[in-house]
Structures are given as C-alpha cells and as structure tokens.
Amino acid sequence: MAERDLDQGGSVFGEIRRLARTSGAVGGIAARMAGARMGLRTNKTAHAEDLRAILGGLKGPLMKVAQLLSTIPDALPEEYAAELAQLQANAPPMGWSFVRRRMAAELGPNWETRYASFDREAAAAASLGQVHRATLHDGRLVAAKLQYPDMVSTVDADLRQLRVAMALYHRMDNAIQQDEVYKELAERLREELDYGREAAHLRLYRLMLAGRADVSIPEPVDALSSARLLTMTWLDGMSLQAFLDTNPDLDSRNAVARALFKAWYLPFYRYGVIHGDPHLGNFQVRADEGLNLLDFGAIRIFRPQFVQGVIDLQHAIEGDDADQAYHAYQGWGFTDISRETMDVLNEWARFIYEPLLQDRVRPIQESDDPQFGRSVAERVHAGLKRTGGVRPPREFVLIDRSAIGLGSVFLRLKANLNWHRLYHETVEGFAADDLAARQADALAEARVPPPLGQV
C-alpha cells in the first residue's frame, strides 16, 4: 500500500490524501501538547510514535522540520524528541519491489549487473530518499542513495501547505515577515531533488576540506549516478548518540566538536559556502574521533559581501559599535531597519556570537537553564513585534539555522573549547576579493551548477 500511495503521489487524489494526513497529524499533535500544558493526562510516548510514523511516511519537507526540532535540546517534550531523533537515520524505508523499479528507471533493466552486490534492505531512509549499501566490481563499498518517486510533486504540495501556514501565521503575528524566508526554503528544497547537483557539492566539499584529516567526505561515482540516484563511496562511522553512549572523555568530545566547527565554518569563511542542514543524521563520528560529513543537498553559496557582513557584525558586537552593526546588517540584506529594530536584532546576535567573544576555554553555553536560548528568542520576538517587525533576507535563513543547529550539537557533546581562538584561526586573513576568487575557482572545478534564484 505504501508503494502504491507513493506511485500516485503526483495525482490530485494522492495530494489530497497527503494533505489530509498531514493536517490531521499536525492538528492532533497541537491539541495533545496544548492539553499537556493544561495539565491533562496524555500518552506522550504513544503520540510521539504516531508522529514519527506519520512524518516518516510523508518523506518531504515536513519531516525536515521535525529533524531540525529534534536537534534543539528541550524544544520538544523528551518523548517527542526521542522519537523524532530516529527520523534522522531510520525513517520507514520502501520495499525491494519499489527499489527494483526505481533502480531500473535510473540505470536500465540490467542495473544489478553494474554492481558486484547490492543489499536489498535499506541501510538508512530519510525525507527524500533511502540508501542501500553495495559493492562495486573493483571492490569499493558504496552507498546508493535512491530518490523516492514523484518527489517534485510531493515537495510542491508541502511547499504550498507551508505557504498557507506562513500566511495564516503572519495574520496573527507580524514580527517576522516570511516572504524571503519562504523563497529561500523553497529554492533550497527544490535544489535537494537534483542528485547531480549533490554530486557536485560532494566534489566541492572534498576540494574545500582536502587539507583536513579529521573530516571525511564521500566520493561520488558518476557512472552510477543520475538526477535521482547518487552512488558514492561508503564511510564507516557511528551516530553521535552511539558515540555519546560509549561515555567518551572530554578530550574525545572536544575532538569531535573541533572537527564539526571546522567542517562547517572553514568552507563558509574561505569559500562562502555552508552546509545548511546540521541535524544529527548528516554526520557520523569515525573510530579515530574524526567526522564523516554526509548529505549535501542543502548547500548555500553566499556573496562575499554577506560573509564580510557576518565578520563585521562579530566585530561590532565585540566592540559595542552601533554604527558598524548597522552597516553589517545592511551587508546581510536587512534593509530599512530602524536603530530600535537593530537593537533588538543585536540581542539575538549577542546570543549567537557570545562564545566567540571570550578568549578562554568554556562550554558553548554557560547558563545552566535549559530554556535559556528559548527565553532569548522569545524576548527578541516580542521586541520585533514592538518595533514593527523585520523582513529577514534570504541568506540569513541557513546561516542562522547552521549556528543554532551546531550550537545544539556542541551542547550535547558538552564540549569545552576556546571558541574565540577557533573562530579567529578560521577567519584570519579574510578578504572579500580573495574569497570571491577562491569561490569562483572551486565552483568551476567541482562543476557546481548556478543556484536556483541566485541572490
């Protein structure tokens, strides 16, 4: 039945069924959580299991929302977070008859002869596709990432629903004008459907992080890849939770945190590129405490001026320089903001930049209050409503998501590092013109196609 529903995903009736399941699930979850806040008894574990099954079955952007929520400590009740975390590497997979049809559509009817072996059971399943372990005739172990059918219509349906939800929310709350946010999410999600683009991103990251022995990137196998199939070298590693379950000492946890910091921010500050999806299923810990970086669909390429603005804002927050901060926000793309609105935005900026301002070893967050980040966000939200709201630029979306997502991982690791020195090592010698030249050369060498809707 699951395969049949997916095959009909492009039809009007398939879309109606999908929207009905989604609306019912989201409405039911909202009611349950509201009831829990009112003190009513509710079986949160059972509800969380239902949520994971529903969102895993949808295999679209809504599941990515769940993945993001599960990376933020205390954003959801413990039972919900535990179930949603399983989506990051263990969404419900499709069966073998589905895989045979899909592989034949991508590589032809004799596709199995092109691999020495191909596991029938999926090694992992996620929002847009599932991964099978295989062996090439030259002995290399590979991962074959196969996209589910009709994902273009599936993503379009989810995006239409997201647009409606954003419009309804904006009527009730105009603190953040979501027009550019929606455009950014829509274009990045549509880019993720192109596995040829993702293969180019693999080549790009292998080039940008070639000097980092503590970060591994899969190598694409072009002859066994297409727009909806990506075959790449297999990397062995364990999930972050499995790593933490081994009770690693502080040095081990710090080593993983350091590798994560460099894997995300060296590409950004040296090439203007960021991996915009830092949820826990997108990296693994190697046996030597290095990092396997995975899933390169949500990659963002930034203007050198935007990267300069990020550095300028750090300097402005560190030096309490209001004029430099205002100039930095303009570089980001925040236009026509008042000084009062800027003061509100600076509270969020201080929260993000605070670990970088102190030249000492420390955790990423020193407050013992698990709701600290949420309380800051609530104050900023209230301040934006009071000052008339703000329209975030598109480039803000993934840089903010990466900072918050990585911060939550550093919290889970309980890492203690000199974040100030890590940051300054990374941005040392920055010049926008140099970044522009490096970026152009790297994109050309990796054969990365132009981003959709390039800003």
C-alpha positions in Angstrom: 0.0 0.0 0.0 2.8 2.4 0.8 4.4 1.9 -2.6 1.0 2.4 -4.3 0.4 5.7 -2.5 3.9 6.9 -3.5 3.3 6.0 -7.1 0.1 8.0 -7.1 1.8 11.0 -5.3 1.6 13.1 -8.5 -2.1 12.8 -8.8 -4.7 15.2 -7.4 -6.2 12.5 -5.2 -2.7 11.4 -3.9 -2.1 15.0 -3.0 -5.4 15.4 -1.2 -4.7 12.2 0.8 -1.3 13.6 1.7 -2.6 16.9 2.9 -5.4 15.3 4.9 -2.8 13.0 6.7 -0.6 16.0 7.4 -3.3 18.3 8.6 -4.7 15.6 10.9 -1.3 14.8 12.3 -0.3 18.4 13.0 -3.7 19.3 14.4 -3.7 16.3 16.7 -0.2 16.9 18.0 -1.0 20.6 18.7 -4.1 19.5 20.6 -2.2 17.0 22.7 0.6 19.4 23.5 -1.9 22.1 24.5 -3.7 19.5 26.7 -0.4 18.6 28.3 0.3 22.3 29.1 -3.1 22.5 30.7 -2.3 19.5 33.0 -4.4 17.0 31.2 -3.2 13.4 31.2 -1.8 12.3 27.8 0.2 9.3 26.5 3.0 11.3 25.0 5.1 8.2 24.1 2.3 6.7 22.0 1.6 10.1 20.4 5.3 10.6 19.6 5.5 7.1 18.0 2.5 8.1 15.8 4.2 11.3 14.9 7.4 9.6 13.8 5.4 7.1 11.7 3.3 9.9 10.0 6.2 12.2 9.3 8.5 9.4 8.1 5.8 8.2 5.7 5.4 11.7 4.3 9.1 11.9 3.2 9.0 15.6 2.5 9.9 19.0 3.9 7.7 18.5 7.0 10.0 15.7 8.1 12.9 18.1 7.8 11.2 20.4 10.2 10.9 17.5 12.6 14.6 16.7 12.2 15.5 20.3 13.0 13.3 20.4 16.1 14.9 17.2 17.4 18.4 18.8 17.3 17.5 21.6 19.7 17.5 20.4 23.4 14.2 20.9 25.2 12.4 22.4 22.1 10.0 19.4 22.5 9.0 17.1 25.3 11.6 14.3 25.9 9.3 11.6 24.5 8.7 13.6 21.2 12.4 14.4 20.8 13.5 10.8 21.3 11.1 9.5 18.6 11.8 12.3 16.2 15.6 11.8 16.5 15.1 8.4 15.0 13.9 10.0 11.8 17.4 11.3 11.2 18.7 8.0 10.1 15.8 5.5 10.4 12.8 6.8 8.6 10.5 3.9 7.3 12.1 2.6 4.1 10.4 1.3 0.9 10.5 -2.4 0.0 12.5 -4.3 -2.6 10.0 -4.3 -5.4 10.0 -0.5 -5.1 13.8 -0.4 -5.2 14.0 -2.7 -8.3 11.6 -0.4 -10.2 13.3 2.8 -9.2 16.8 1.5 -9.9 15.7 0.2 -13.4 14.3 3.6 -14.2 17.6 5.3 -13.4 20.2 2.7 -14.7 18.2 0.5 -17.1 16.8 -3.0 -16.7 20.2 -4.6 -16.2 21.2 -2.3 -13.4 22.1 -5.1 -10.9 24.9 -6.3 -13.2 26.6 -2.9 -12.7 27.2 -3.7 -9.0 29.1 -6.7 -7.6 26.5 -6.8 -4.8 23.5 -4.7 -3.7 21.8 -5.0 -0.4 18.1 -5.5 -0.6 17.4 -3.9 2.8 17.9 -0.2 3.1 20.8 0.9 5.3 19.0 4.2 6.0 15.9 6.1 4.9 15.2 9.8 5.1 13.0 12.6 3.8 13.7 12.4 0.1 15.2 9.0 -0.5 16.8 5.9 1.0 20.3 4.5 1.0 21.4 0.9 0.1 24.9 -0.5 0.7 26.5 -2.0 -2.3 29.9 -3.2 -3.7 31.5 -2.2 -7.0 33.3 -4.7 -9.2 36.6 -3.0 -8.2 35.9 -3.9 -4.6 34.9 -0.5 -3.3 32.0 -0.3 -0.8 29.5 2.3 -1.9 26.2 3.9 -0.8 23.4 4.1 -3.4 21.1 6.9 -2.5 17.8 6.5 -4.3 15.2 9.2 -4.5 11.5 8.3 -3.9 9.2 8.7 -6.9 7.2 11.8 -7.6 9.2 13.9 -5.2 8.8 17.0 -7.3 5.0 17.0 -6.8 5.4 15.9 -3.2 7.7 18.8 -2.4 5.5 21.2 -4.3 2.5 20.0 -2.3 4.4 20.5 1.0 5.6 23.9 0.0 2.0 25.0 -0.9 0.9 23.9 2.5 3.8 25.7 4.1 3.0 28.9 2.3 -0.6 28.7 3.5 0.6 28.1 7.1 3.0 31.0 6.9 0.3 33.3 5.6 -2.1 32.4 8.3 0.5 32.8 11.0 1.5 36.2 9.6 -2.1 37.4 10.1 -1.7 36.7 13.8 1.9 37.7 14.3 3.9 40.1 12.0 7.1 40.1 14.0 8.9 38.4 11.1 7.8 38.9 7.5 8.4 35.5 5.9 8.3 36.3 2.2 12.0 35.9 1.6 12.3 33.0 4.1 9.7 31.1 2.1 11.5 31.7 -1.2 14.8 30.6 0.3 13.3 27.4 1.7 11.5 26.6 -1.5 14.6 27.0 -3.7 16.9 25.1 -1.4 14.4 22.2 -1.1 14.0 22.1 -4.9 17.7 22.0 -5.3 17.9 19.0 -3.0 15.8 17.0 -5.5 18.7 17.2 -8.0 21.2 14.5 -7.1 23.5 15.6 -9.9 23.8 18.9 -8.0 24.5 17.0 -4.8 27.3 15.1 -6.5 28.9 18.4 -7.5 28.6 19.5 -3.8 30.5 16.4 -2.8 33.3 17.3 -5.2 33.2 20.9 -3.8 33.5 19.8 -0.2 36.2 17.3 -1.0 38.1 20.2 -2.5 37.4 22.8 0.2 38.3 20.4 3.1 41.1 18.5 1.3 43.6 19.5 4.0 41.5 18.4 7.0 42.5 14.8 8.1 39.7 15.0 10.7 36.9 15.3 8.1 35.9 12.7 5.5 33.6 13.4 2.5 32.2 10.6 0.3 33.4 10.5 -3.3 30.7 10.4 -6.0 30.7 7.6 -8.6 29.5 9.5 -11.7 29.0 6.4 -13.9 26.4 5.0 -11.4 24.6 8.3 -10.6 21.8 10.4 -12.2 19.5 13.2 -11.2 17.6 10.8 -8.9 20.4 8.3 -7.9 23.6 9.1 -6.2 26.2 6.4 -5.8 29.1 7.4 -3.6 31.9 5.8 -1.5 30.7 4.3 1.8 32.0 5.8 5.0 32.0 3.8 8.3 31.1 5.7 11.5 28.7 5.8 14.4 25.9 8.2 15.2 26.5 11.0 17.7 24.2 9.3 20.2 26.0 6.0 19.8 29.3 7.9 20.3 27.9 9.5 23.5 26.6 6.2 24.7 30.2 5.0 24.8 30.9 7.6 27.6 33.7 9.4 25.8 36.0 11.5 27.9 36.2 15.3 27.4 39.2 15.2 25.1 37.3 12.9 22.7 34.2 15.0 22.8 36.3 18.1 22.2 38.0 16.5 19.2 34.6 15.8 17.6 33.4 19.4 18.3 36.5 20.9 16.8 36.1 18.8 13.7 32.5 19.9 13.4 33.4 23.6 13.8 36.0 23.4 11.0 33.8 21.3 8.7 31.1 23.9 8.8 33.0 27.2 9.1 36.1 26.7 7.0 34.0 26.4 3.8 31.9 29.4 4.9 34.7 31.9 5.7 37.1 30.8 3.0 34.7 29.9 0.1 31.4 31.5 1.1 29.7 28.0 1.3 27.8 26.4 4.1 26.1 23.1 4.8 22.7 24.3 5.8 21.4 21.1 7.5 23.4 20.3 10.6 20.9 17.7 12.0 22.4 14.6 13.7 21.8 12.3 10.8 24.0 14.3 8.5 27.3 13.4 10.1 29.0 10.4 11.8 31.8 10.0 14.3 34.8 8.0 13.0 36.6 5.4 15.1 39.5 7.9 15.4 37.1 10.7 16.6 37.2 12.4 13.2 34.0 13.3 11.3 32.1 11.8 8.4 30.1 14.6 6.7 27.0 13.4 4.8 24.1 14.5 2.8 25.0 17.5 0.7 21.6 18.6 -0.6 21.1 21.7 1.5 24.2 23.7 0.5 24.1 27.5 0.3 26.6 29.7 -1.6 26.9 33.2 -0.3 28.0 36.6 -1.7 31.5 37.6 -0.4 29.8 40.8 0.9 27.5 38.7 3.1 30.4 36.8 4.6 32.1 40.2 5.2 28.9 41.3 7.0 29.0 38.3 9.3 32.6 39.1 10.3 31.7 42.8 10.7 28.8 42.1 13.0 31.1 40.0 15.2 33.5 43.0 15.5 30.5 45.3 16.1 29.1 43.1 18.9 32.6 42.7 20.5 33.3 46.4 20.3 29.7 47.6 21.1 29.8 49.7 17.9 26.3 50.6 16.8 27.3 52.2 13.5 29.4 49.1 12.4 26.5 46.8 13.4 24.1 48.9 11.3 26.5 48.7 8.3 26.9 44.9 8.9 23.1 44.3 8.8 22.9 46.2 5.6 25.6 43.9 4.2 23.5 41.0 5.3 20.5 42.4 3.4 18.4 43.8 6.2 17.2 47.0 4.5 15.3 49.9 6.0 15.6 48.7 9.6 15.4 51.3 12.4 18.0 51.7 15.0 15.4 50.4 17.5 14.9 47.2 15.5 18.6 46.9 15.2 19.0 46.9 19.0 16.5 44.0 19.2 18.4 42.1 16.5 21.6 42.7 18.4 20.2 40.8 21.4 20.0 37.7 19.1 23.4 38.4 17.7 25.0 38.6 21.1 23.4 35.2 21.9 25.0 33.7 18.8 28.4 35.4 19.0 28.8 35.3 22.8 31.0 32.2 22.9 33.4 33.8 20.3 33.9 37.0 22.4 35.9 35.4 25.3 39.5 34.2 24.8 39.2 31.2 27.2 38.1 27.6 27.3 34.4 27.3 28.0 31.3 25.4 27.0 29.2 26.8 24.2 26.6 28.0 26.7 27.4 28.7 30.3 23.9 29.1 31.5 22.5 26.1 33.3 19.0 27.0 32.3 17.8 24.6 29.6 15.3 27.2 28.4 17.9 29.9 28.1 18.0 30.0 24.3 14.2 29.9 24.1 13.9 32.8 26.5 16.3 34.9 24.4 14.3 34.0 21.3 11.0 35.0 23.0 12.4 38.4 24.1 13.7 39.1 20.5 10.4 38.0 19.1 8.5 40.4 21.4 10.9 43.2 20.6 10.4 42.8 16.9 6.6 42.9 17.3 7.0 46.1 19.4 9.2 47.8 16.8 7.1 46.9 13.8 8.7 43.6 12.6 11.5 42.8 10.3 11.9 41.1 6.9 14.9 38.7 7.1 17.0 38.4 3.9 17.1 35.0 2.3 20.8 34.5 3.1 20.0 34.8 6.8 17.9 31.6 6.9 20.6 28.9 6.5 23.4 30.7 8.3 21.1 31.1 11.4 19.9 27.5 11.1 23.5 26.3 11.0 24.6 28.3 14.0 21.6 27.1 16.1 21.8 23.5 14.9 25.6 23.3 15.6 25.2 25.0 18.9 22.8 22.3 20.0 25.2 19.6 19.0 28.0 21.3 20.9 25.6 21.4 23.9 25.0 17.6 23.6 28.8 17.0 23.4 29.4 19.1 26.5 32.4 20.4 24.7 34.8 22.8 26.3 36.9 24.7 23.8 38.4 28.1 23.1 35.7 29.1 20.6 37.3 32.6 20.3 40.5 31.1 19.0 38.8 28.6 16.7 36.9 31.4 15.1 39.9 33.7 14.7 42.0 30.9 13.2 39.2 30.4 10.7 38.8 34.0 9.6 42.4 35.0 9.8 43.5 36.9 6.7 39.9 37.2 5.4 39.5 39.4 2.3 36.2 39.5 0.3 38.1 39.7 -3.0 40.2 36.7 -2.2 37.1 34.7 -1.2 35.4 35.7 -4.5 38.3 34.3 -6.5 38.6 31.1 -4.4 34.9 30.6 -4.7 34.8 31.0 -8.4 37.7 28.6 -8.9 36.3 26.0 -6.6 32.8 26.1 -8.1 34.2 25.7 -11.6 36.5 22.8 -10.6 33.7 21.0 -8.8 31.3 21.7 -11.7 28.6 23.2 -9.4 25.6 24.5 -11.3 24.3 28.0 -10.5 22.0 28.1 -7.5 18.3 28.5 -8.2 17.3 32.1 -7.7 20.9 33.3 -7.1 20.7 36.4 -4.9 
